[in-house]
Amino acid sequence: MPADSNSAAPVATTLKLENPVENYYRHKMKTNLPVFYRFALQTRSLMIRDVFAKAASKRGYDLTDLLAVLTTQTSADLDDESKASIAEVFDSEVLLTLANLLANTARDELDTHSALQIYDFVYRICGGTVFQDAHKLQYVEALGAADRHTDVRHFAREFEINSLAPLQEELLEIQRIKQEFSSDEDWLDALNELYGSLGMTKVLFSDDTLLPLMDRLMAVPAEKIQGPRVSVIMPTFSPGPGIKTAVRSLLEQTWENIEIIVVDDASPPEFRKIYAEVGQMDPRIRVVHHDDNMGPYVARNSGLAIASGEFVTTHDDDDWSHPDKLATQVQSLLDHESAVAVTSTHIRTSESMEFQRVNILAKYMQMNYSSLMFRKTLVEAIGPWDTVNRGGDSEFLTRLIEYAGSENVLHLSDRPFSFSRVWSGSLTSGEMSRGFFAYSRLLYRWAFRQWHWQQGKLGKSPVLRPQESRPYAIPTTFESGTHTKNLGSFDVIYVTDFFRQAKYVDYVVQEIETLSEKGLRIGYTHMYSPETDRPAGISPRLLSLQLEGKISQVSYDDVADTKVLIVYDPSIGMFLDEIKSTIRSQRSILIDRGLPVLVNSPERNSVFMSQALRHLDDCFDTEFEVVGASNDDQEGLLTRVPHSRVLPDEMIWRPHVRQKQGDIRAPETTPIIGFHSYGNQYRWPNNLKQFEAIYNSPEYETRFFGSLESAIQKFGAAAFAFSEVVSTAESNELEFLSSIDFWVYGPHSKLADQIWEPVLSAMWAGKVVILPPRFAAHYGTAAVYAHSYEVEDIVKRFSEHTEDYLAQAQRGRSFIQAAYTDEHLVSRVRDLLS
């Protein structure tokens, strides 16, 4: 039939297609840009640059397109209206963060140039007011690296750069003189002009022009200062000629009463000659030889054991110290009787005196951990250095501060007292760079900090005694003499983000604990996830397991092999394009576990699975298979990755219940309902009316356990006045579950949940579980289903009919026994091992 000419024509609709992955990272940068920036630096990823570029522009330019667009604006003479119009298209904060990222991870001068294009554009369009302190420092440093020295001087003054980094302007000028191939004498004159302005002793060059500049530095003869003895400990192993520079700089100190204890950490025999020469340089030098190589902090402790000075400090074996350094440090301690220690600053430099840095702070002069000078009596109170093979400076200093208080540790931060040599093969340059911190060092730092904090909470000072075991876990290759050790073969190595706030850490630690108890050798590898919003502190239980000797930490760049490698978090693979692991696995599994989402919320997804898989394959030199953690996860994988990569359904990586099985007992008196949660506000009902309908009734008592802050904030403290709140300090989860009869869960209607461990725990504890009707697809007959207004009647009915209660509790127990026990996890892993 022909259409009625009077009928309305069909209206065309426009389907809006969005990229959920791009949406996720845009939202991430909008809500938590500093954390995501640090993540980007830690990954060293090149692909992540495009993510920042797209988030910086409303039009979603990748980095190449973004730079092309910005370039067209560099020469145009724009009025204020045009600038405002252009500024609306871009997010200046993300643009400047991208520029910082490019400058800090620059592989060559092209990356630095790209960073400057962005800085220049933002300054031209938005002015200097949008530049934060970190942007200002980074911009000026990048200008110097690009030999734009006129601009360096201009912006150093406009940004008042010296108020952000003392002496940065003067040091940039000295760097300019070095870069412009001026004579060595011009450079020395500029350095002495700075020293003179600070009232410091000037220096000169030795006549040996064949030596690098750093090794030619000598002190101008000056009057010696008398006072208490200072013991300077210099640990060394297979030193180069720089050791004579280091020792000479100490002998030329204006503070005369020093002893230099050089501790040879078992260098090969061919180095005995240079040690003999060093020992003959001055009677104040003592050389001690180790029979075995034990690392720099064991060497320091050897020197400490024989030190006779009232004050003790250390010195690296290829650094140069200004002649006033020791005198200034000692005098500061003499002037402040309550002070127990003092640090000084240094400048990292090549031996040709090109200033450098190895951390995220874009300033040349920084605190020198190795310069710490302390009263020797302090060691009796807090103990010596931790005997790790690296990173012990930071632990010793923070332990000292915890003991004495930060106000009693002085910092000489206004003058450069040392030059610290940076060379390509040094340990620090390999494990630290501009924003990158080796994961092993990261774990060590969090481990000792958490121990320090724990001691503080107990009202104790952190103390390390040489005869006692270390009270916190350390990375496996941090033990003395194990830096390059082959860690051997493992049954399973787990890879995930082990920060306490990471999404999957609790699930993974639970699996690790279960498998280690079954006699499997388990390792863990920490890798930062882009989904972690608060990277602070490592899972305490994980570190406890390591301290107990049940598991081993394995860094991605350690030498180890494993039968099964399990990556638990696909997002870890998203920006793994620049990292190569030396762990080798016979079989590699990626677990995809969907977490609750909010219905009708903007679609965001942190993972494009093909990209994540490709990077994981390349990083670990293997081919990963993928498995879901639920039926829904498994079904979703079949649309996201090749079917050949997906493990069969019988391998679905379901959660397991670790706790002891509880007794099934029907309530004999007034029933008690309970709920335990750990912070998510959407685990609670929509509103106060629903909350009270579920949890406030004369028919039963109510008991809560866990973290209730979000619920109290949502419903008010008065809502909990008629219930009992059990804190985690006075009870544990198993005891709480044993004390209730019904476990009742009424989450927000927007929460689209999957199988949740607390539900399983309640069933395993022998309780009748009451859930909203929409959860029936997940738990079937294992739970009872009710709307909020029906909960009271259901509790009453099951309490009055013992047989019904026992039968329902047993259905929950059977649900766990069918798929969610320890044995199911172990069986899956043994299938993979075989």
C-alpha positions in Angstrom: 0.0 0.0 0.0 1.4 3.4 -0.9 2.3 5.6 2.1 -0.3 8.3 3.1 1.0 11.5 1.7 -0.1 13.2 4.9 1.8 10.9 7.2 5.0 12.2 8.9 8.3 11.3 7.2 10.5 9.1 9.4 12.9 11.1 11.5 16.6 10.2 11.0 18.4 9.5 14.2 22.1 10.0 14.8 23.9 7.3 16.6 26.7 8.7 18.8 29.6 6.3 18.9 32.2 6.8 21.7 35.4 5.2 22.6 35.0 3.8 26.1 38.8 3.5 26.5 39.4 7.1 25.6 36.6 8.1 27.9 38.2 6.3 30.8 41.5 8.0 30.4 40.0 11.4 29.8 38.1 11.0 33.0 41.2 9.7 34.8 43.1 12.8 33.9 40.2 15.1 34.7 39.9 13.6 38.2 43.4 12.5 39.1 45.9 14.0 36.7 49.0 14.0 39.1 48.6 10.3 39.9 48.2 9.4 36.2 51.2 11.5 35.3 53.4 9.6 37.8 52.0 6.4 36.4 53.1 7.5 32.9 56.6 8.3 34.0 56.8 4.9 35.8 55.8 3.0 32.7 58.2 4.8 30.4 55.5 4.2 27.7 55.6 6.0 24.4 52.0 5.1 23.6 50.7 6.8 26.6 51.8 10.2 25.1 48.9 9.9 22.7 46.5 9.3 25.6 47.6 12.6 27.1 47.4 14.4 23.7 43.9 13.2 23.1 42.8 14.3 26.6 44.4 17.7 26.1 42.2 18.5 23.2 38.4 18.5 22.8 39.0 17.2 19.3 41.0 14.2 20.4 44.2 14.8 18.5 47.0 12.3 18.9 50.5 13.6 19.6 51.5 14.0 16.0 48.3 15.9 15.0 48.4 18.0 18.2 52.0 19.2 17.5 51.0 19.9 13.9 48.1 22.0 15.0 50.1 23.9 17.6 52.9 24.6 15.1 50.4 26.6 12.9 49.8 28.9 15.8 53.4 29.8 16.6 53.8 32.6 14.1 50.3 34.0 14.0 49.7 37.4 15.5 46.6 36.7 17.6 44.3 39.1 19.4 42.9 38.4 22.8 39.6 37.1 21.4 41.3 34.7 19.1 43.5 33.4 22.0 40.5 32.9 24.2 38.8 31.0 21.4 41.8 28.7 20.9 42.2 28.2 24.6 38.7 26.8 24.9 39.7 23.9 22.6 42.5 22.8 24.8 43.0 21.8 28.5 46.1 23.8 29.4 46.8 21.7 32.5 46.9 18.5 30.6 48.9 20.1 27.8 51.5 21.3 30.3 51.6 17.9 31.9 52.1 16.3 28.5 55.0 18.7 28.0 56.5 17.7 31.3 56.1 14.0 30.3 57.9 14.6 27.0 60.7 16.5 28.7 61.2 13.9 31.5 61.1 10.9 29.2 63.0 12.5 26.2 64.9 10.0 24.2 66.5 12.7 22.1 66.4 16.4 21.2 63.3 15.9 19.1 61.3 14.9 22.2 62.6 18.0 24.0 61.7 20.1 21.0 58.2 18.7 21.1 57.9 19.6 24.8 59.0 23.1 24.0 56.4 23.5 21.3 53.7 22.8 23.8 55.2 25.0 26.5 55.6 27.8 24.0 52.0 27.4 22.7 50.4 27.4 26.2 52.5 30.5 27.2 51.5 32.3 24.0 47.8 31.5 24.3 47.2 31.4 28.0 50.1 33.3 29.6 52.3 32.3 32.5 49.6 32.3 35.1 48.5 28.7 34.1 52.1 27.4 34.7 52.4 25.6 38.0 55.8 25.4 39.8 56.7 22.1 38.3 55.9 23.3 34.8 58.0 26.4 35.3 61.1 24.5 36.4 60.7 22.0 33.6 60.1 24.6 30.9 63.2 26.6 31.9 65.3 23.4 32.0 64.1 22.3 28.6 65.0 25.7 27.2 68.5 25.3 28.4 68.8 21.8 26.9 67.7 23.3 23.6 70.4 26.1 23.8 67.7 28.8 24.0 69.7 30.6 26.6 68.1 34.1 26.0 64.7 32.5 26.8 66.2 30.8 29.8 67.3 34.1 31.3 63.9 35.7 30.5 61.7 33.0 32.0 64.0 32.3 34.9 63.4 35.9 36.0 59.7 36.0 35.1 59.0 32.8 36.9 61.3 33.7 39.8 62.9 30.4 39.4 65.3 30.7 42.3 62.3 30.9 44.7 61.4 27.5 43.5 64.9 26.0 43.3 67.7 27.8 45.1 70.5 28.9 42.8 68.9 27.4 39.8 69.3 30.5 37.7 73.1 30.7 38.5 73.5 27.0 37.8 71.7 27.3 34.5 74.2 30.0 33.6 77.1 27.8 34.5 75.5 25.0 32.4 75.2 27.5 29.5 78.9 28.2 29.6 79.7 24.5 29.5 77.3 23.9 26.6 78.6 26.7 24.5 82.1 25.2 24.4 83.7 28.1 26.3 87.1 27.5 27.8 87.5 25.5 30.9 88.7 28.6 32.6 85.5 30.5 31.8 83.5 27.6 33.3 85.8 27.6 36.4 85.5 31.4 36.7 81.7 31.1 36.7 81.7 28.4 39.3 84.1 30.4 41.6 81.9 33.5 41.1 79.0 31.5 42.6 81.2 30.1 45.4 82.4 33.6 46.2 78.9 35.0 46.3 78.0 32.3 48.9 81.1 33.0 51.0 82.6 29.6 50.1 86.2 28.7 49.4 87.2 29.0 45.7 88.6 26.1 43.7 91.1 25.7 40.9 92.2 23.1 38.3 95.1 20.8 38.5 97.7 21.1 35.6 96.8 17.6 34.2 94.6 18.6 31.2 94.2 14.9 30.3 91.9 14.4 33.2 88.1 15.0 33.0 87.1 18.3 34.6 85.7 16.8 37.7 89.0 15.0 38.4 90.9 18.3 38.0 89.0 20.2 40.7 91.2 21.2 43.6 90.8 23.4 46.6 92.6 26.7 47.0 94.8 26.4 50.1 92.9 27.7 53.1 93.3 27.9 56.8 92.4 24.7 58.6 89.7 24.5 61.2 90.2 22.5 64.4 87.5 20.6 66.3 86.0 17.2 67.1 87.0 14.3 64.9 84.9 13.3 61.9 84.9 9.7 60.6 84.3 9.5 56.8 83.4 6.0 55.6 84.0 5.3 51.9 82.7 1.9 50.7 84.1 0.9 47.4 84.3 -2.0 45.0 86.5 -2.2 41.9 87.0 1.6 41.9 88.1 3.7 38.9 90.6 6.6 39.1 87.8 8.7 40.5 88.5 7.3 44.0 91.6 9.4 44.2 89.5 12.5 43.3 87.1 11.6 46.1 89.8 11.0 48.7 91.8 14.1 47.7 88.6 16.2 48.1 88.4 14.9 51.6 92.0 15.6 52.4 91.6 19.2 51.2 88.7 19.8 53.6 89.1 22.9 55.8 88.1 20.7 58.7 91.3 19.1 59.6 90.5 16.5 62.3 89.1 13.7 60.1 89.8 10.0 59.5 89.0 8.4 56.2 88.0 4.7 56.4 88.1 3.2 52.9 86.3 -0.2 52.9 87.2 -2.4 50.0 84.2 -4.8 49.5 86.3 -7.7 48.1 87.5 -6.1 44.9 89.5 -8.4 42.6 93.2 -8.7 43.3 94.2 -6.3 40.5 92.8 -3.4 42.6 95.1 -3.9 45.5 97.6 -1.5 43.9 95.2 1.4 43.7 94.2 0.8 47.3 97.8 0.8 48.4 98.3 4.1 46.6 95.2 5.5 48.3 96.4 4.4 51.7 99.7 6.2 51.2 98.0 9.6 50.3 97.8 10.6 54.0 98.2 9.1 57.5 94.5 9.9 58.2 93.5 7.2 55.7 92.8 3.6 56.7 92.0 0.9 54.1 90.0 -2.1 55.2 89.5 -5.2 53.0 86.5 -7.5 53.0 87.0 -11.2 52.0 83.6 -11.4 50.5 81.5 -9.0 48.5 78.6 -8.1 50.8 77.4 -4.7 49.4 77.9 -1.1 50.3 75.9 -1.0 53.5 77.7 -4.0 55.1 80.9 -2.1 54.1 79.6 1.0 55.8 78.8 -0.9 58.9 82.4 -2.3 58.9 83.7 1.2 58.8 81.3 2.3 61.5 82.5 -0.4 63.8 86.0 1.0 63.8 85.1 4.7 63.5 86.6 6.8 66.3 85.0 10.2 65.4 82.4 12.1 67.4 80.6 12.6 64.1 80.2 10.1 61.2 79.5 10.6 57.6 79.9 8.7 54.3 81.3 9.5 50.9 80.9 7.8 47.5 84.1 6.7 45.9 83.9 8.8 42.8 82.3 12.0 44.0 84.0 15.4 44.8 83.2 17.4 47.8 83.8 21.1 48.2 86.5 21.9 50.8 83.9 23.6 53.1 81.5 20.7 53.2 82.6 18.9 56.4 83.3 22.1 58.3 79.9 23.6 57.5 78.1 20.4 58.6 80.1 20.0 61.8 79.6 23.6 62.7 75.9 23.4 62.2 75.7 20.5 64.7 77.9 22.3 67.2 75.7 25.3 66.9 72.5 23.3 67.5 73.1 21.0 70.4 69.7 19.3 70.1 70.3 18.4 66.4 71.5 14.8 65.8 72.2 14.9 62.1 72.7 17.1 59.1 72.5 16.6 55.3 73.9 18.7 52.5 73.1 19.2 48.8 74.9 18.0 45.7 74.7 18.3 42.0 74.7 15.2 39.8 77.1 15.7 36.9 79.0 13.8 34.3 82.7 13.7 34.7 82.9 16.5 32.1 80.7 18.6 34.4 77.5 18.6 32.4 74.8 19.0 35.1 72.2 16.2 35.3 69.4 14.9 37.4 67.9 11.4 37.9 64.6 12.2 39.5 61.4 14.1 38.8 62.5 17.4 40.4 63.7 19.7 37.6 66.4 21.4 39.7 70.1 20.7 39.7 70.8 21.2 43.4 69.2 18.5 45.5 69.7 16.8 48.9 72.5 14.3 49.0 71.5 11.2 51.0 75.1 10.0 51.1 76.2 13.3 52.8 74.3 12.5 56.0 76.5 13.4 59.0 75.3 12.2 62.4 76.5 12.0 66.0 78.0 8.5 66.5 76.1 8.0 69.7 73.0 7.9 67.7 73.9 4.4 66.4 73.5 3.0 69.9 69.9 4.1 69.9 68.7 3.2 66.4 71.2 0.7 65.1 73.5 0.8 62.0 72.6 0.8 58.3 70.2 -1.9 57.0 72.4 -4.5 55.2 70.6 -4.3 51.9 72.7 -4.0 48.8 71.0 -0.7 47.7 68.6 1.9 48.9 69.7 1.8 52.5 70.4 5.5 52.8 66.7 6.4 52.7 65.8 3.8 55.3 68.5 5.0 57.7 67.6 8.7 57.3 63.8 8.1 57.8 64.6 5.8 60.8 66.7 8.5 62.2 64.0 11.1 61.7 61.4 8.8 63.3 63.6 8.5 66.3 64.8 12.1 66.8 62.1 14.1 65.1 62.4 16.0 61.8 63.2 19.2 63.7 66.4 17.7 65.0 67.7 16.8 61.5 69.2 19.8 59.8 69.4 20.3 56.0 72.0 22.6 54.4 70.0 23.2 51.2 71.2 26.7 50.1 74.6 25.8 48.7 76.1 23.1 46.5 78.6 21.1 48.6 79.3 18.2 46.3 79.4 16.9 42.7 78.1 13.4 42.4 79.4 11.5 39.3 76.7 10.0 37.0 77.8 7.4 34.5 75.7 5.1 32.3 76.6 1.9 34.2 75.9 3.2 37.7 73.3 1.4 39.8 71.3 4.6 40.4 71.1 5.7 36.8 69.8 2.3 35.9 67.1 2.0 38.6 66.2 5.7 38.8 65.4 8.2 36.1 63.2 11.3 35.7 60.1 9.9 37.4 61.0 6.2 37.0 61.7 4.3 40.2 62.7 0.6 39.9 59.8 -1.5 41.3 62.2 -3.3 43.6 63.3 0.0 45.2 59.7 1.0 45.4 58.8 -2.1 47.3 61.8 -1.7 49.7 60.8 1.9 50.4 57.2 1.0 51.2 58.2 -2.0 53.3 60.4 -0.1 55.6 58.1 2.9 55.8 55.2 0.7 56.8 57.4 -0.8 59.6 58.4 2.6 60.7 54.7 3.8 60.9 53.7 0.6 62.7 56.3 1.1 65.3 55.2 4.7 65.7 51.6 3.6 66.3 52.9 1.3 69.0 54.7 4.2 70.6 58.1 2.7 69.8 61.1 4.0 67.8 62.2 1.9 64.9 65.4 0.2 65.8 67.6 -2.3 63.8 69.9 -4.4 65.8 72.7 -6.3 63.9 72.1 -9.5 65.9 68.4 -9.5 65.2 66.4 -10.5 62.1 65.2 -7.6 59.9 61.6 -6.9 61.0 60.2 -6.2 57.5 60.4 -7.8 54.1 62.7 -6.6 51.4 62.9 -7.4 47.7 64.6 -10.8 47.2 67.6 -9.4 45.3 68.2 -6.7 48.0 69.8 -9.2 50.3 73.5 -8.8 50.6 75.3 -10.5 47.7 72.1 -11.3 45.7 71.8 -8.3 43.4 72.2 -10.3 40.2 71.2 -13.7 41.6 69.2 -16.1 39.5 66.1 -16.6 41.6 65.5 -20.1 40.1 62.3 -21.9 39.3 58.8 -21.1 40.6 55.5 -23.0 40.2 53.5 -19.8 39.9 54.5 -16.1 39.7 51.6 -13.6 40.1 51.8 -10.2 38.4 49.5 -7.4 39.5 49.4 -4.1 41.3 50.1 -4.8 45.0 49.3 -1.4 46.3 46.8 -1.6 49.1 44.2 0.4 47.1 44.6 -1.6 43.9 41.5 -3.3 42.5 42.6 -6.9 42.6 45.2 -7.0 45.4 43.0 -8.7 48.0 41.9 -11.5 45.6 45.5 -12.1 44.5 47.0 -12.2 48.0 44.3 -14.6 49.0 45.2 -16.9 46.1 48.9 -16.6 46.9 48.4 -17.5 50.5 46.3 -20.6 49.6 48.7 -21.9 47.0 51.8 -21.3 49.2 50.1 -23.4 52.0 49.7 -26.2 49.5 53.5 -26.4 49.1 53.8 -24.5 45.8 56.7 -22.1 45.3 55.1 -18.8 44.7 56.6 -15.5 43.5 55.0 -12.1 43.1 55.8 -9.2 40.7 54.5 -5.8 41.4 53.6 -3.7 38.4 51.7 -0.4 38.6 48.1 -0.4 37.2 46.6 2.7 35.5 43.4 2.0 37.5 45.0 2.6 40.9 44.0 6.0 42.2 46.0 6.0 45.5 49.3 4.3 45.0 50.3 4.3 48.7 51.5 1.4 50.7 51.9 -2.3 49.8 49.5 -5.0 51.0 50.6 -5.7 54.6 49.6 -9.4 54.3 51.7 -9.8 51.2 54.8 -8.4 53.0 54.0 -10.6 56.0 54.0 -13.7 53.8 57.3 -12.8 52.4 58.8 -12.0 55.8 57.6 -15.5 56.9 59.5 -17.0 54.0 56.4 -18.3 52.3 56.7 -16.4 49.0 59.4 -14.5 47.1 59.4 -11.1 45.4 60.5 -11.2 41.8 61.0 -8.0 39.9 60.2 -8.1 36.2 63.9 -7.6 35.4 65.1 -10.4 37.7 66.3 -13.7 36.3 63.8 -16.3 37.1 61.6 -18.9 35.4 58.1 -20.2 36.3 55.8 -22.9 35.2 52.8 -20.6 35.2 52.8 -16.8 35.0 49.5 -15.2 36.1 48.8 -11.6 35.3 45.8 -10.5 37.3 44.7 -7.2 35.8 44.6 -6.7 32.0 45.1 -2.9 32.3 48.7 -3.5 33.4 49.4 -4.5 29.8 47.9 -1.3 28.3 51.1 0.8 28.5 53.8 -2.0 28.7 55.3 -1.1 25.3 58.7 -0.1 26.6 59.3 -2.7 29.3 61.0 -6.1 28.7 60.9 -8.7 31.4 63.6 -11.4 32.0 61.1 -13.7 33.7 60.5 -16.7 31.5 57.3 -18.8 31.8 56.2 -22.1 30.4 52.5 -21.0 30.4 51.1 -17.5 30.8 47.6 -16.7 31.9 45.7 -13.4 31.9 42.7 -13.2 34.2 39.9 -10.8 33.3 37.7 -10.1 36.3 34.8 -7.7 35.8 34.0 -5.6 38.8 30.7 -3.9 39.7 29.6 -1.0 37.5 26.9 1.6 37.8 23.9 1.2 35.5 23.4 4.0 33.0 26.7 5.6 33.9 29.1 6.8 31.1 30.7 3.9 29.5 34.4 3.8 30.5 36.8 0.9 30.1 40.5 1.0 31.0 41.4 -1.9 28.7 41.5 -2.5 24.9 42.2 -6.2 25.2 44.2 -6.6 21.9 46.6 -3.8 22.9 47.0 -5.2 26.4 47.6 -8.7 25.2 50.1 -7.7 22.5 52.2 -5.7 25.1 52.1 -8.5 27.6 53.2 -11.0 25.0 56.1 -8.8 24.0 57.1 -7.9 27.5 57.3 -11.5 28.8 58.2 -13.0 25.4 55.3 -15.5 25.5 51.7 -15.9 24.3 49.1 -15.3 27.0 45.9 -17.2 27.3 42.9 -15.5 28.8 40.2 -16.6 31.2 37.3 -14.8 32.9 36.6 -14.9 36.6 32.8 -15.5 36.1 30.5 -16.8 33.4 29.8 -13.2 32.3 33.5 -12.4 32.1 34.1 -15.6 30.1 31.3 -14.8 27.6 32.5 -11.3 27.2 36.0 -12.5 26.3 34.8 -14.3 23.3 33.9 -11.0 21.7 37.1 -9.3 22.6 39.9 -11.7 21.8 40.5 -14.6 19.4 38.7 -17.8 20.7 42.1 -19.6 20.5 43.3 -17.5 23.3 40.4 -18.2 25.7 40.7 -21.0 28.1 37.8 -23.5 28.3 34.9 -22.8 30.7 36.0 -25.4 33.2 39.0 -23.1 33.9 36.9 -20.0 34.8 38.9 -18.3 37.5 36.2 -18.2 40.2 37.0 -16.7 43.6 37.5 -19.0 46.5 36.6 -18.9 50.2 39.6 -19.3 52.5 38.0 -19.0 55.9 37.1 -21.9 58.2 33.8 -23.5 57.5 31.2 -22.3 60.0 28.5 -24.4 61.8 24.9 -24.2 60.5 22.6 -23.3 63.5 19.2 -21.9 63.4 18.5 -18.9 65.7 17.2 -19.9 69.1 16.4 -16.4 70.5 16.0 -13.0 68.9 17.6 -13.3 65.4 20.6 -11.2 64.5 21.1 -9.9 61.0 24.4 -8.5 59.9 26.3 -7.0 57.0 30.0 -6.3 56.5 31.4 -3.9 53.9 34.7 -2.2 53.2 33.9 1.3 52.0 32.0 1.4 48.7 29.0 3.6 49.1 27.0 1.7 46.5 27.2 -1.4 48.6 24.5 0.3 50.7 20.8 0.9 50.0 19.6 3.9 47.8 18.3 6.0 50.7 17.6 6.1 54.4 14.1 4.7 54.0 15.4 1.5 52.4 18.2 1.3 54.9 15.8 1.4 57.8 13.4 -1.0 56.1 16.2 -3.6 55.9 18.3 -3.1 59.0 16.0 -1.4 61.6 13.3 -3.7 62.9 11.9 -4.8 66.3 11.9 -8.4 65.0 15.7 -8.7 65.1 19.0 -7.1 66.2 21.4 -5.7 63.7 25.2 -5.9 63.7 27.6 -4.3 61.2 31.3 -4.9 60.7 34.0 -3.3 58.6 34.4 0.2 57.2 31.2 2.2 57.7 32.5 5.7 56.9 30.7 6.0 53.5 27.4 4.7 55.0 27.5 7.0 58.0 28.3 9.9 55.6 25.3 8.9 53.5 22.7 8.0 56.1 24.0 9.9 59.2 25.3 8.5 62.4 21.8 8.4 63.9 20.9 5.6 61.5 23.3 3.3 63.3 22.1 4.2 66.8 19.9 1.1 67.1 22.5 -1.3 65.8 25.8 -2.7 67.0 28.9 -1.7 65.1 31.9 -4.1 65.5 35.3 -2.6 64.6 38.0 -4.5 62.9 40.2 -3.8 65.9 38.1 -5.8 68.2 37.0 -8.7 66.0 37.6 -10.3 62.6 35.4 -11.3 59.8 35.0 -14.9 60.8 34.1 -14.0 64.4 31.6 -11.5 63.1 29.9 -14.0 60.8 29.7 -16.5 63.6 27.8 -14.0 65.7 24.9 -13.4 63.3 22.1 -15.5 61.9 21.2 -13.8 58.6 23.5 -11.9 56.3 21.5 -9.2 54.5 22.7 -7.2 51.5 20.7 -4.4 49.9 23.0 -2.5 47.5 22.1 0.6 45.5 19.8 -0.2 42.6 22.4 1.3 40.2 25.0 -1.3 41.2 25.4 -4.0 38.6 27.2 -6.6 40.7 28.8 -10.0 40.1 29.8 -12.8 42.4 31.0 -11.0 45.6 33.3 -12.6 48.2 31.5 -11.4 51.3 28.3 -13.1 50.0 30.3 -16.3 49.6 31.9 -15.9 53.0 28.5 -15.6 54.6 27.2 -18.7 52.9 30.3 -20.7 53.9 29.8 -19.5 57.5 26.4 -21.3 57.5 24.2 -18.2 57.4 21.0 -17.6 55.4 21.8 -14.9 52.9 19.1 -12.4 51.8 19.7 -10.5 48.5 17.8 -8.3 46.1 15.8 -10.3 43.4 18.2 -9.1 40.6 20.9 -11.3 42.1 19.1 -14.6 41.5 21.0 -15.0 38.2 24.3 -15.2 40.1 23.4 -17.2 43.2 20.3 -19.3 42.2 18.8 -21.2 45.2 21.8 -20.5 47.4 20.2 -17.2 48.6 16.8 -15.9 49.5 15.6 -12.9 47.5 13.6 -9.9 48.8 12.9 -6.3 48.3 13.8 -4.0 51.2 10.3 -4.0 52.5 10.1 -7.8 52.5 13.3 -8.4 54.6 11.6 -8.3 58.0 8.9 -10.9 57.0 11.5 -13.2 55.6 13.7 -13.1 58.7 10.7 -13.7 60.8 9.6 -16.7 58.7 13.0 -18.4 58.6 13.5 -17.8 62.3 10.2 -19.4 63.2 10.8 -22.5 60.9 14.0 -24.2 61.9 13.9 -26.8 59.2 13.5 -24.1 56.5 16.5 -22.2 57.9 18.8 -25.2 58.1 17.8 -26.3 54.5 18.4 -22.8 53.1 21.8 -22.4 54.9 22.8 -25.9 53.5 21.9 -24.7 50.0 24.3 -21.8 50.4 27.0 -24.2 51.7 26.5 -26.5 48.7 26.8 -23.6 46.3 30.3 -22.9 47.7 31.3 -26.6 47.7 30.4 -26.8 44.0 32.8 -24.2 42.7 34.3 -21.8 45.2 36.6 -23.7 47.7 40.3 -23.8 48.1 40.3 -27.2 46.3 38.9 -25.7 43.2 41.6 -23.0 43.0 44.4 -25.6 43.6 42.9 -28.0 41.1 42.9 -25.3 38.4 46.5 -24.4 39.1 47.6 -28.0 39.1 45.9 -28.5 35.7 48.0 -25.6 34.4 51.2 -26.9 36.0 50.7 -30.3 34.4 
